Each structure stands twice: as C-alpha cells, then as structure tokens.
Amino acid sequence: KSDTISKNELQRFKQNILNELNVAGVKIYRFPTDDETLAEDNLKANNLLPLAVVGSNETVKVGTQYVRARQYPWGVVQVENENHCDFKKLRESVIEKNMLDLIETTHSKHYEIFRRTRLAELGLTDSIDGKQFSISDTLEMKHNDLRKELEKREQQLKEAFIQKVKDKEIELKDAEKQINEELTNIKKQYKDQKDKCDEKWRILEQEINFFEQRKRTNVGTIKKGNKKK
C-alpha cells in the first residue's frame, strides 16, 4: 500500500515491519556488501528494506509515453518511478546485480538449513563418510537400504519357512515310521495269536478225534458183551 501513504508514513511503516521481524527472529535477505563494485549500491538498497513496491497490469499515458502505472482520481502512480515506489531498485538489485548471490545464498544457506532440518525430522543423517547429500539422494539411499532390508527379511522368512517345511517333513516321516513299526508289531501279535489259536484248534481236533475213536471202541466192546450174554 505504498501508493496510498505519505513518505514519512512509509518510513515508519517499514521500520515497524523490521521491528516485528526482529522480534519474531526472522532474518531477511540483505544484498551483499563485500563486493567493492556493488558495495555502495547494495548498501543503499539495504537501507531501503523492506522494499515498497507498487504493481500494475495496466499502462497509462504520461506525456508522450505509455508507462505501467496505477490511475487514481488524484493522479498517476508510476511503477518504475523511484519517487513513487522501490520497484525499479528491486529489479536492479535482484535481477541485474545480485541474482547469482541470491541463488548461491538460497542454495548454500536457506536450502541447507531446510535440508538438515528435514533430514533430522526424518531421523536421517545428512552426510556419509564426510560427503553431504541432498534430501532426494538421502531419501533414495534410505529407500534402497529399506528395500535391501526388506529383501533380506523376505529371504530370512523364506529360509525359515523352508526349514519349517523340512522339519515338518522329518516329523511326518518319523511319525510314519513309528506308525509302520506299530502296525508291524500289531500284525506280528495278530499272527502269533492266530498261530496259537490254530495250534489250540489242532489240539482240540486231535482230542475230538481221539474221543470219537474211543467212543466207537467202547460202543463196539459193549455190543460184543451183550451178544455173549
């Protein structure tokens, strides 16, 4: 809203924003002053922070030229006029002078802080043998480790299952062997008992035959005695 307040109000507004950022512990990007060729310009740009920018998607004719601006009943606010806003200073400082530094700072500082914080949240390390890796590389390595661990676990389960099957086969074979031995013993006992029964039956038949023979002999003797009388 820099186009709706006076310059004095704008300066107080900027200072209030900086104070709130400091209280909240928020560090904003500042243009580097270690390069002698850019030190003076960047110092001036830093003194303007936070930059007050007016945006517009319309063009307005000012004099003989059309410029990007905002048309108000009380006048025209030009986007690229440094007396109206800081857009031109922002474009020069970021795009024309400090783009490489902004990219490098983003990569080496902000992304690095984010990367380490994110890896710590995931319980991962940010380096292996002193070599640092990006989040994607670290997650890929973690994924590979988990996949290898899963394959190892799967192989262990397969081996354990195969071993259980083998143990069960041995157990069944032992049970089958025991059953066969018991069946053999039963058959032997049955055969022994049958042989004993057969022997008893043979003896009984002999006794019956002997009894019948004696019976016939006694009957014949009795008949002869009756005839003599």
Order of alpha helices (4+ residues) and beta strands (2+ residues): alpha-alpha-beta-beta-beta-alpha-alpha-alpha-beta-beta-alpha
